[in-house]
Every structure is written in C-alpha cells, then in structure tokens.
Amino acid sequence: MHAEVTKAKLGVNSPHQMNTLLKLAIHEANRRNQSMQELASQIGISYVYLMALARGDRPTETMTRRVFDGFAAYLSISVAQAYLFSGALKPSDFLVQVSASMQLDALLIVQHLFCKS
C-alpha cells in the first residue's frame, strides 16, 4: 500500500504553486493507491520530470503534446481540458474580439431581416 502523496511531501509549500492538472493527477493517483513513480510511468514521463512539474521547477505550459496526451488519458479527460487545467490555455483564448463596426454591421443585418416594413 502506498502512502498518500501530499503537497508537503512533494516540496510544494504554497497551494497556488501547483496547477490544477497536477493536483488532479496526484489526487487520482492517491485514489488509485498509486505511487508517483507509477503515475509518471502511466503518463509517459520520468519521475524526476513529474516532480519538477509538481514543484513548479518546470512549467506545465511548455509540456509537449505527448505529455498532455498522457495526462488526458490518465485522467480520462480531453486533451483540450488538460491544456486548460495546466494553464497553457485560458478560457479567454477561445473568445473572438469583435470590433464595434462588426457589431454595428451585425445589428443592421438583424434589423434588416426582422424589421422589414
């Protein structure tokens, strides 16, 4: 039986140092009663790299697609969710900035379509 992994055991002092993706993966490893070595193996990375990610020594935003794929498969989430949980993507990355002139054009089209006299 493996001891539960905590942030203190990983050398992470601040609750804000570890991002959501790592928290989810470590929580899942604890739930499965797996060691961090087993977690790293299942994700497809080295234990040393996993610990560097957990401590914030290596930024998760710069992980390769292969690593994001590994986290996604381990957590049974989409790769897009893995990118979001890591901080590599933000919800605002999916929004399109619309200029005032484009908004006015859209309003004029709607007015023309629905307000015919």
Kinemage of the C-alpha trace (Angstrom):
@kinemage 1
@onewidth
@group {chain A} dominant
@subgroup {mainchain}
@vectorlist {calphas} color= white
{ca met a 1} P 0.000 0.000 0.000
{ca his a 2} L 1.352 3.406 -0.996
{ca ala a 3} L 1.337 6.378 1.327
{ca glu a 4} L -0.862 9.241 0.216
{ca val a 5} L 1.093 11.945 -1.560
{ca thr a 6} L 0.641 15.448 -0.198
{ca lys a 7} L 1.926 18.796 -1.397
{ca ala a 8} L 4.247 18.958 1.605
{ca lys a 9} L 5.833 15.627 0.645
{ca leu a 10} L 6.390 16.991 -2.869
{ca gly a 11} L 8.116 20.108 -1.558
{ca val a 12} L 5.237 22.375 -2.599
{ca asn a 13} L 4.620 24.920 0.126
{ca ser a 14} L 2.046 27.274 -1.412
{ca pro a 15} L -1.335 25.943 -2.516
{ca his a 16} L -1.025 28.158 -5.587
{ca gln a 17} L 2.287 26.655 -6.723
{ca met a 18} L 0.749 23.533 -8.189
{ca asn a 19} L -1.692 23.909 -11.044
{ca thr a 20} L -4.995 22.113 -11.405
{ca leu a 21} L -3.741 19.477 -13.859
{ca leu a 22} L -1.076 18.273 -11.418
{ca lys a 23} L -3.497 18.415 -8.488
{ca leu a 24} L -5.994 16.291 -10.414
{ca ala a 25} L -3.363 13.748 -11.450
{ca ile a 26} L -1.965 13.411 -7.921
{ca his a 27} L -5.469 13.159 -6.465
{ca glu a 28} L -6.270 10.411 -8.977
{ca ala a 29} L -3.024 8.583 -8.174
{ca asn a 30} L -3.926 8.713 -4.475
{ca arg a 31} L -7.425 7.455 -5.272
{ca arg a 32} L -5.917 4.535 -7.219
{ca asn a 33} L -3.386 3.965 -4.432
{ca gln a 34} L -0.520 4.504 -6.888
{ca ser a 35} L 2.929 5.872 -6.231
{ca met a 36} L 4.261 8.919 -8.034
{ca gln a 37} L 6.583 6.587 -9.950
{ca glu a 38} L 3.539 4.678 -11.195
{ca leu a 39} L 1.776 7.936 -12.066
{ca ala a 40} L 4.779 9.150 -14.049
{ca ser a 41} L 5.025 5.825 -15.852
{ca gln a 42} L 1.352 5.839 -16.808
{ca ile a 43} L 1.582 9.416 -18.085
{ca gly a 44} L 4.708 8.509 -20.029
{ca ile a 45} L 7.214 10.776 -18.306
{ca ser a 46} L 10.048 10.288 -15.863
{ca tyr a 47} L 9.512 10.523 -12.122
{ca val a 48} L 12.093 13.335 -11.989
{ca tyr a 49} L 10.167 15.335 -14.604
{ca leu a 50} L 6.854 14.759 -12.792
{ca met a 51} L 8.339 16.030 -9.536
{ca ala a 52} L 9.814 19.075 -11.306
{ca leu a 53} L 6.355 19.839 -12.715
{ca ala a 54} L 4.718 19.371 -9.299
{ca arg a 55} L 7.205 21.683 -7.582
{ca gly a 56} L 6.886 24.296 -10.328
{ca asp a 57} L 10.517 23.895 -11.393
{ca arg a 58} L 9.287 23.060 -14.914
{ca pro a 59} L 6.267 24.974 -16.261
{ca thr a 60} L 3.372 22.790 -17.360
{ca glu a 61} L 2.542 25.329 -20.063
{ca thr a 62} L 5.588 24.170 -22.032
{ca met a 63} L 4.862 20.440 -21.895
{ca thr a 64} L 4.789 18.646 -25.233
{ca arg a 65} L 1.571 17.442 -26.834
{ca arg a 66} L 2.619 13.868 -25.987
{ca val a 67} L 2.721 14.741 -22.276
{ca phe a 68} L -0.664 16.478 -22.456
{ca asp a 69} L -1.996 13.348 -24.191
{ca gly a 70} L -0.620 11.241 -21.324
{ca phe a 71} L -2.263 13.374 -18.644
{ca ala a 72} L -5.541 13.390 -20.594
{ca ala a 73} L -5.553 9.607 -20.959
{ca tyr a 74} L -4.658 9.072 -17.300
{ca leu a 75} L -7.424 11.410 -16.110
{ca ser a 76} L -9.972 10.330 -18.767
{ca ile a 77} L -10.392 13.925 -19.931
{ca ser a 78} L -9.973 15.565 -23.316
{ca val a 79} L -6.604 16.949 -24.354
{ca ala a 80} L -8.221 20.410 -24.516
{ca gln a 81} L -9.204 20.062 -20.862
{ca ala a 82} L -5.642 19.061 -19.994
{ca tyr a 83} L -4.367 22.231 -21.683
{ca leu a 84} L -6.921 24.328 -19.794
{ca phe a 85} L -6.208 22.704 -16.425
{ca ser a 86} L -2.458 23.228 -16.923
{ca gly a 87} L -2.831 26.925 -17.643
{ca ala a 88} L -1.397 26.544 -21.159
{ca leu a 89} L -4.773 27.696 -22.481
{ca lys a 90} L -7.243 30.028 -20.849
{ca pro a 91} L -10.988 30.209 -21.498
{ca ser a 92} L -10.425 33.676 -22.956
{ca asp a 93} L -8.248 32.067 -25.656
{ca phe a 94} L -11.487 30.786 -27.191
{ca leu a 95} L -13.155 34.199 -27.424
{ca val a 96} L -13.032 36.335 -30.528
{ca gln a 97} L -12.682 40.093 -30.204
{ca val a 98} L -15.400 41.764 -32.242
{ca ser a 99} L -14.889 45.351 -33.330
{ca ala a 100} L -17.590 47.989 -32.885
{ca ser a 101} L -18.047 48.237 -36.663
{ca met a 102} L -18.621 44.465 -36.892
{ca gln a 103} L -21.195 44.697 -34.099
{ca leu a 104} L -22.955 47.542 -35.915
{ca asp a 105} L -22.951 45.563 -39.168
{ca ala a 106} L -24.491 42.583 -37.351
{ca leu a 107} L -27.187 44.796 -35.813
{ca leu a 108} L -28.026 46.294 -39.208
{ca ile a 109} L -28.354 42.801 -40.710
{ca val a 110} L -30.635 41.702 -37.870
{ca gln a 111} L -32.694 44.871 -38.237
{ca his a 112} L -32.983 44.296 -41.977
{ca leu a 113} L -34.039 40.654 -41.517
{ca phe a 114} L -36.562 41.120 -38.714
{ca cys a 115} L -37.814 44.668 -39.054
{ca lys a 116} L -38.951 44.792 -42.675
{ca ser a 117} L -41.576 47.457 -43.179
